[in-house]
């Protein structure tokens, strides 16, 4: 027996556990890439349109911060500018969650202790988690390459783009391998790895925003902060432009370094503990923690604060860019048409604001899904049973978590709209008018998020084992149908699968009361179904 004994068995176990979740991730991300690449290919099918796009994007620091550096006028380069950043972030999150799920979460729930009682080496669990995650990353890289080839892009650039995206996932898998050894809970491990991802995004955004526009104004050379970001390394390969392979050495080197650190940490800690010492709490608990509502707030607050910071900053950036929309789209008919399709208005600024707030609403929906899935996490971890052994009823416990998740969603929408209104109001000299206008426009999206939240609660009550994959799949459908479906000219009956397609893109469109009422009632009915079934079923089934 050695440190890796039992790795093959644990790999098979992890693949069985993720037989639904990982394929959903792979298919959803591949679908997003295909839909985005196909829509870009349709919009920029002429050299003149691509020339206007490259010039416009290169000249705007704000768009470079979000999309990355432009790399000429080829169709493939434009596809990468439009899709790489979002794809890289999603792949990184997939990898982080997968590694933590099969390492720290297993220790937290007691599975690792039972597994360790068999013939299993010290490194087997970590190795199995990394093998499964890296296989998923490589599969996604291959699928990305196939998708790009399928829309008619050159083979060399497609292979390079797929390799760059796969290595982003591998890098953050090793980041999660380290945080899983450092932190003592899966939530903290995910939080630390996600914080590293946020820093990587900020470094890349700062470097690209401060980049130098090359002679001719069609491409941008990133500043030095981008070279400190694992997200930026893939972009520096410049697929479909320069096709430079050597920057991929950087994620490989960092992954090897982090992998070495992770295996060293495994040998220096006990099973179930982390390297960071657990902070002692106060000697007496707050009166606020005496009830299930206070406990739910304690469990939800850290995630809410993180989302609030990110969405407030996003709203401010989106509002600041709004004043430049008319200038940025001058002469670019394809971008004008895209904005009008997303925002549903002739006025480009309002169309941009309406479409941007719709995308932010989907981010808020992602928070709502994450917050409500905490219900299943508490149940499977065994922390729910001691609570229900007290005077707390199932209904009261469930209502506490739903209450904070819904209130948190409303707060996030409010902060996003207020941030956008403040930034745009400062730019146009109308803060007092734009802040309430855009705050109200953001809150209009709350009923759609409530409908999705009701779906999550219903699945939690009726099909608890499937709540995680089905919830994220539901969010993926909302993203595809609500935002990309219109660009692909899908039938309206298909678009209507997303509750977000029923919300007018305020401020570009007038508010209609009936869809808001119907979506709110739908969310309440679904949540009630979930509550009734939860009261009747066994726990952790």
C-alpha positions in Angstrom: 0.0 0.0 0.0 1.2 3.5 -0.9 -0.2 7.0 -0.8 -2.1 6.6 -4.0 -3.7 3.2 -3.3 -7.4 3.2 -4.1 -7.2 6.2 -6.5 -8.9 4.2 -9.3 -11.8 3.2 -7.1 -12.3 6.7 -5.9 -12.2 8.1 -9.5 -15.0 5.7 -10.4 -16.9 6.8 -7.3 -16.5 10.5 -8.2 -17.6 9.9 -11.8 -20.7 8.1 -10.5 -21.5 11.0 -8.2 -21.0 13.5 -11.0 -22.6 11.5 -13.8 -25.3 14.2 -14.1 -23.7 17.3 -12.8 -20.5 17.4 -14.9 -22.3 16.5 -18.2 -24.7 19.3 -17.5 -21.8 21.7 -17.0 -20.1 20.5 -20.2 -23.2 20.7 -22.3 -24.3 24.0 -21.0 -21.0 25.7 -21.4 -20.5 24.2 -24.9 -24.0 25.4 -25.8 -23.3 28.9 -24.6 -20.1 29.0 -26.6 -21.8 27.7 -29.7 -24.7 30.2 -29.4 -22.4 33.1 -28.8 -20.0 32.2 -31.6 -22.8 31.6 -34.1 -24.4 34.9 -33.3 -21.1 36.7 -33.6 -20.5 35.0 -37.0 -23.9 36.2 -38.2 -23.4 39.7 -37.0 -19.9 40.3 -38.3 -20.0 38.5 -41.6 -18.2 41.3 -43.5 -14.7 42.8 -43.3 -16.1 46.3 -42.9 -18.3 45.3 -39.9 -15.3 43.6 -38.3 -13.1 46.6 -38.9 -15.6 48.9 -37.1 -15.9 46.4 -34.2 -12.2 46.1 -33.7 -11.7 49.9 -33.8 -14.6 50.5 -31.4 -13.6 47.9 -28.9 -9.9 48.8 -28.9 -10.7 52.5 -28.2 -12.8 51.8 -25.0 -11.0 51.0 -21.8 -14.3 49.9 -20.2 -15.0 47.3 -22.9 -11.5 46.0 -22.7 -11.8 45.5 -19.0 -14.9 43.3 -19.5 -14.0 41.6 -22.8 -10.2 41.6 -22.9 -7.8 43.0 -25.5 -8.9 43.1 -29.1 -6.7 41.2 -31.6 -7.4 42.4 -35.1 -10.3 42.0 -37.4 -10.6 38.2 -38.0 -13.9 36.6 -37.1 -12.2 34.2 -34.7 -10.5 37.1 -32.8 -13.9 38.8 -32.4 -15.4 35.5 -31.2 -12.7 35.2 -28.6 -13.2 38.8 -27.4 -16.9 38.2 -27.0 -16.7 34.8 -25.3 -13.3 34.0 -23.7 -13.7 35.9 -20.4 -17.1 34.6 -19.5 -16.2 31.0 -20.6 -13.0 31.1 -18.6 -14.7 32.3 -15.4 -17.4 29.6 -15.7 -14.8 26.9 -16.4 -12.9 28.0 -13.4 -16.0 27.9 -11.2 -16.8 24.4 -12.5 -13.3 23.2 -11.6 -13.3 24.8 -8.1 -16.7 23.3 -7.2 -15.7 19.9 -8.4 -12.5 19.6 -6.5 -13.9 21.0 -3.3 -16.9 18.7 -3.6 -14.8 15.6 -3.8 -12.3 16.6 -1.1 -13.3 19.1 1.6 -17.0 18.4 1.3 -16.4 14.7 1.7 -14.4 15.4 4.9 -17.0 17.8 6.2 -19.9 15.3 5.7 -18.0 12.3 7.2 -17.7 10.4 3.9 -13.9 10.6 3.9 -13.6 9.0 7.3 -15.6 6.0 6.2 -13.6 5.7 3.0 -10.3 6.1 4.9 -11.3 3.0 7.0 -10.6 0.9 3.9 -7.5 0.3 1.9 -7.0 3.9 0.7 -3.8 5.9 0.6 -3.4 9.4 2.0 -3.2 11.0 -1.5 -6.0 9.0 -3.1 -8.9 11.3 -2.4 -7.2 14.4 -3.7 -5.8 12.6 -6.7 -9.2 11.2 -7.6 -10.8 14.7 -7.4 -8.1 16.2 -9.6 -8.2 13.4 -12.2 -12.0 13.7 -12.6 -11.9 17.5 -12.7 -9.0 17.6 -15.2 -10.7 15.1 -17.4 -13.8 17.4 -17.4 -11.6 20.4 -18.2 -9.9 18.5 -21.1 -13.3 17.4 -22.4 -14.6 21.0 -22.3 -11.4 22.1 -24.2 -12.1 19.5 -26.9 -15.8 20.4 -27.1 -14.8 24.1 -27.4 -12.5 23.3 -30.2 -15.2 21.3 -32.0 -17.7 24.2 -31.5 -15.3 26.8 -33.0 -14.5 24.5 -35.9 -18.2 24.0 -36.4 -18.8 27.7 -37.0 -16.1 27.8 -39.6 -13.1 29.1 -37.7 -9.5 28.0 -38.5 -8.2 24.8 -37.0 -5.0 26.2 -35.4 -6.8 28.9 -33.6 -9.6 26.6 -32.5 -7.2 24.1 -31.0 -5.3 26.9 -29.2 -8.5 28.4 -27.8 -9.7 25.0 -26.6 -6.3 24.4 -24.9 -6.3 27.8 -23.3 -9.8 27.3 -21.8 -8.9 23.8 -20.6 -5.8 25.1 -18.8 -7.8 27.8 -17.1 -9.9 25.0 -15.6 -6.8 22.9 -14.7 -5.2 25.9 -13.0 -8.2 26.7 -10.8 -8.6 23.0 -10.0 -5.2 23.1 -8.4 -6.1 26.4 -6.7 -9.1 24.6 -5.1 -6.8 21.6 -4.2 -4.8 24.0 -2.0 -7.8 25.9 -0.5 -9.4 22.5 0.3 -6.4 21.8 2.5 -6.2 25.2 4.1 -9.9 25.7 5.0 -11.9 23.6 7.3 -15.2 23.8 5.5 -16.3 23.4 1.9 -17.9 26.9 2.0 -14.6 28.5 3.1 -12.6 26.5 0.5 -14.9 27.6 -2.3 -14.8 31.1 -1.0 -11.0 31.3 -0.9 -10.7 29.8 -4.4 -13.4 32.1 -5.7 -11.6 35.1 -4.1 -8.5 34.1 -6.0 -10.6 34.0 -9.2 -11.9 37.5 -8.4 -8.4 38.8 -8.0 -7.3 37.2 -11.2 -10.3 38.8 -13.0 -9.4 42.2 -11.5 -5.7 41.9 -12.5 -6.7 41.0 -16.0 -9.3 43.8 -16.3 -6.8 46.4 -15.0 -4.1 45.2 -17.3 -6.3 45.2 -20.4 -8.0 48.5 -19.5 -4.5 50.1 -19.2 -3.2 48.4 -22.3 -1.7 50.3 -25.2 -3.5 50.5 -28.5 -1.3 49.3 -31.3 -0.6 51.4 -34.5 -3.7 51.1 -36.7 -6.1 51.0 -33.7 -7.2 47.4 -34.3 -5.5 45.5 -31.4 -4.3 46.2 -27.9 -1.2 45.2 -26.0 -2.1 44.4 -22.4 -0.3 46.1 -19.6 1.8 44.1 -17.0 -1.1 43.3 -14.6 -2.6 40.9 -17.1 0.5 38.8 -17.0 -0.1 38.1 -13.3 -3.6 36.7 -14.0 -4.3 33.0 -14.9 -7.3 34.3 -16.8 -5.1 36.7 -18.8 -2.6 34.1 -19.9 -5.0 32.4 -22.2 -5.9 35.7 -23.9 -2.2 36.4 -24.5 -2.0 33.4 -26.8 -4.1 35.5 -29.2 -6.0 32.7 -31.0 -6.9 33.5 -34.6 -4.5 36.4 -34.6 -0.9 35.5 -33.6 -1.6 32.0 -32.4 1.2 32.1 -29.8 1.5 28.9 -27.8 4.3 29.8 -25.2 2.0 31.6 -22.7 0.4 28.3 -22.0 3.6 27.3 -20.2 2.5 29.7 -17.4 -0.7 27.9 -16.3 1.1 24.6 -16.5 3.9 25.9 -14.3 1.5 27.4 -11.8 -0.6 24.2 -11.7 2.5 22.1 -11.0 3.5 24.5 -8.2 0.1 24.5 -6.6 -0.2 20.7 -7.0 3.1 20.3 -5.1 1.9 22.6 -2.3 -1.5 20.7 -2.0 0.2 17.3 -1.6 2.6 18.7 1.0 -0.3 20.1 3.0 -2.1 16.8 2.9 0.8 15.2 4.8 0.7 18.0 7.5 -2.9 17.9 8.6 -5.4 15.5 10.2 -8.4 14.3 8.3 -11.3 16.7 8.8 -9.2 19.7 9.8 -7.7 22.6 7.9 -4.4 24.3 8.0 -6.0 27.6 9.1 -7.0 27.5 12.8 -10.7 27.6 13.6 -11.5 31.0 15.1 -13.2 30.7 18.5 -16.6 32.2 18.8 -17.9 34.4 21.6 -18.6 32.7 24.9 -22.3 33.5 24.6 -24.4 33.6 21.5 -26.4 36.6 20.3 -30.1 36.6 21.0 -30.5 36.9 17.3 -29.2 33.3 16.9 -31.8 31.9 19.2 -34.2 31.4 16.3 -34.1 29.7 12.9 -34.4 33.1 11.1 -31.2 34.4 12.8 -29.3 31.2 12.1 -30.3 31.3 8.4 -29.0 34.9 8.2 -25.7 33.8 9.8 -25.3 31.1 7.2 -26.3 33.3 4.2 -24.7 36.7 5.0 -21.1 36.0 3.8 -22.3 34.9 0.4 -24.6 37.9 0.2 -21.9 40.4 1.0 -19.7 39.0 -1.6 -22.4 39.1 -4.3 -23.4 42.6 -3.2 -19.8 44.0 -3.6 -19.5 42.4 -7.1 -22.8 43.5 -8.4 -22.5 47.1 -7.0 -19.2 47.4 -8.8 -20.7 45.9 -12.0 -23.6 48.3 -11.9 -21.3 51.3 -11.5 -19.1 50.2 -14.4 -22.2 49.5 -16.6 -23.6 52.9 -15.8 -20.3 54.7 -16.5 -20.1 53.0 -19.9 -23.7 54.0 -20.8 -22.8 57.5 -21.7 -20.3 56.2 -24.3 -22.7 53.8 -26.0 -23.8 56.2 -28.8 -20.1 57.1 -29.6 -19.0 53.4 -29.4 -21.7 52.2 -31.8 -21.2 55.1 -34.3 -21.0 53.4 -37.7 -21.3 49.9 -36.3 -24.7 48.7 -37.5 -24.2 45.2 -36.3 -23.6 46.3 -32.7 -26.6 48.7 -33.0 -28.8 45.8 -34.1 -27.5 43.6 -31.2 -28.2 46.3 -28.6 -31.7 46.8 -30.0 -32.4 43.0 -29.9 -31.2 42.7 -26.3 -32.7 45.9 -25.0 -35.8 46.1 -27.2 -35.7 49.8 -27.9 -34.6 52.3 -30.6 -32.9 54.5 -28.1 -29.4 52.9 -27.8 -28.6 54.1 -24.3 -31.9 52.8 -22.9 -31.5 49.5 -24.9 -28.0 49.1 -23.5 -29.2 49.8 -20.0 -32.2 47.5 -20.3 -30.1 44.6 -21.7 -27.3 45.1 -19.1 -29.8 45.1 -16.2 -31.3 41.9 -17.7 -27.9 40.2 -17.6 -27.3 41.5 -14.0 -30.7 40.0 -13.1 -29.5 36.6 -14.3 -26.4 37.0 -12.0 -28.8 37.8 -9.1 -30.7 34.6 -10.1 -27.5 32.7 -9.8 -27.1 34.1 -6.3 -30.7 33.0 -5.5 -30.0 29.5 -6.7 -26.8 29.3 -4.7 -28.5 30.6 -1.5 -31.5 28.2 -1.8 -29.2 25.2 -2.5 -27.9 25.8 1.0 -31.1 24.1 2.1 -29.8 20.8 0.6 -26.3 21.4 1.9 -27.6 21.7 5.5 -29.7 18.6 5.1 -27.0 16.3 3.6 -24.4 17.5 6.1 -26.5 16.4 9.0 -26.9 19.8 10.5 -30.7 19.9 9.9 -31.7 17.0 12.2 -30.5 18.6 15.4 -32.4 21.8 14.6 -35.6 20.0 13.9 -35.1 18.1 17.2 -35.9 21.4 18.9 -39.1 23.3 18.7 -38.3 24.5 15.2 -40.7 23.1 12.5 -39.7 22.2 9.0 -41.9 25.0 7.6 -40.2 27.6 9.9 -36.7 26.4 9.0 -37.4 26.4 5.3 -39.1 29.8 5.4 -36.1 31.4 7.2 -33.7 30.4 4.4 -36.2 31.4 1.6 -36.8 34.7 3.3 -33.2 35.8 3.3 -32.6 34.4 -0.2 -35.5 36.5 -1.6 -34.6 39.6 0.4 -31.0 39.2 -0.6 -32.0 39.1 -4.3 -34.0 42.3 -3.9 -31.1 44.0 -2.2 -28.7 42.9 -5.0 -31.1 44.2 -7.7 -31.4 47.5 -5.8 -27.7 47.9 -5.4 -27.1 47.1 -9.1 -29.7 49.6 -10.3 -28.5 52.2 -7.8 -24.9 51.8 -8.8 -25.7 52.1 -12.5 -28.0 55.1 -11.9 -25.3 56.8 -9.8 -22.6 56.4 -12.4 -24.8 57.3 -15.3 -26.3 60.2 -13.4 -22.9 61.6 -12.7 -21.9 61.3 -16.4 -25.0 63.1 -17.6 -25.5 65.4 -14.7 -28.8 64.0 -13.4 -28.1 61.8 -10.4 -31.4 62.6 -8.6 -33.3 61.4 -11.7 -31.2 58.4 -12.9 -30.8 56.7 -9.5 -34.5 56.1 -8.8 -35.1 55.4 -12.5 -32.6 52.7 -12.9 -33.1 51.3 -9.4 -36.8 50.8 -10.3 -35.8 49.3 -13.6 -33.6 46.7 -11.8 -36.2 45.8 -9.3 -38.7 45.0 -12.1 -36.7 41.8 -12.7 -37.4 40.5 -9.2 -40.6 38.5 -10.1 -38.6 36.5 -12.7 -36.0 35.6 -10.1 -38.8 34.6 -7.7 -40.2 32.2 -10.3 -36.8 30.6 -10.7 -36.5 30.5 -6.9 -39.9 28.8 -6.5 -38.7 26.2 -9.0 -35.6 25.5 -6.9 -37.7 25.1 -3.7 -40.2 22.8 -5.5 -37.4 20.5 -6.7 -35.8 20.6 -3.2 -39.1 19.3 -1.7 -40.1 16.8 -4.4 -36.7 15.6 -5.9 -34.1 16.5 -3.3 -31.4 14.3 -4.9 -31.7 16.2 -8.2 -32.0 19.7 -6.8 -28.4 20.7 -7.6 -28.2 19.7 -11.3 -31.8 20.7 -12.0 -31.5 24.1 -10.4 -28.3 25.0 -12.3 -29.8 23.6 -15.5 -32.9 25.8 -15.0 -30.6 28.8 -14.7 -28.7 27.7 -17.8 -32.0 27.5 -19.7 -32.9 31.1 -18.5 -29.5 32.3 -19.8 -29.8 30.6 -23.2 -33.5 31.3 -23.9 -33.6 34.7 -22.3 -30.5 36.3 -23.7 -29.1 34.3 -26.6 -32.4 32.8 -27.9 -33.5 36.0 -29.5 -30.3 36.3 -31.4 -30.8 32.8 -32.8 -34.3 33.6 -33.8 -35.8 30.7 -31.8 -39.6 30.2 -31.7 -41.4 32.3 -29.1 -42.7 29.2 -27.4 -39.2 28.1 -26.8 -38.1 31.6 -25.6 -41.0 31.6 -23.2 -39.4 28.8 -21.2 -37.4 31.4 -19.4 -39.3 33.7 -17.0 -36.9 36.4 -17.9 -38.3 36.7 -21.4 -41.6 37.9 -19.9 -40.0 40.9 -18.2 -39.9 44.2 -20.2 -36.3 45.5 -20.6 -36.9 48.6 -18.5 -36.0 51.5 -19.0 -36.2 50.7 -22.7 -39.8 49.4 -22.5 -42.9 50.2 -20.5 -43.7 48.1 -17.4 -46.6 45.7 -17.7 -48.2 44.6 -14.5 -49.7 41.3 -15.6 -46.5 39.4 -16.3 -45.0 40.6 -13.0 -48.0 39.3 -11.1 -48.1 36.0 -12.9 -44.4 35.3 -12.3 -44.7 36.2 -8.6 -47.7 34.0 -8.2 -45.9 31.2 -10.1 -43.0 31.5 -7.7 -45.2 31.4 -4.7 -47.2 28.3 -5.9 -44.0 26.4 -6.7 -42.5 27.3 -3.3 -45.7 26.1 -1.6 -45.5 22.8 -3.5 -41.9 22.4 -2.3 -42.8 23.2 1.3 -45.7 20.7 1.3 -43.6 17.9 -0.1 -40.7 18.7 2.2 -42.9 18.3 5.3 -43.9 14.8 4.1 -40.7 13.3 2.9 -37.8 11.8 4.8 -34.6 13.8 5.4 -31.5 13.4 3.2 -33.3 11.3 0.6 
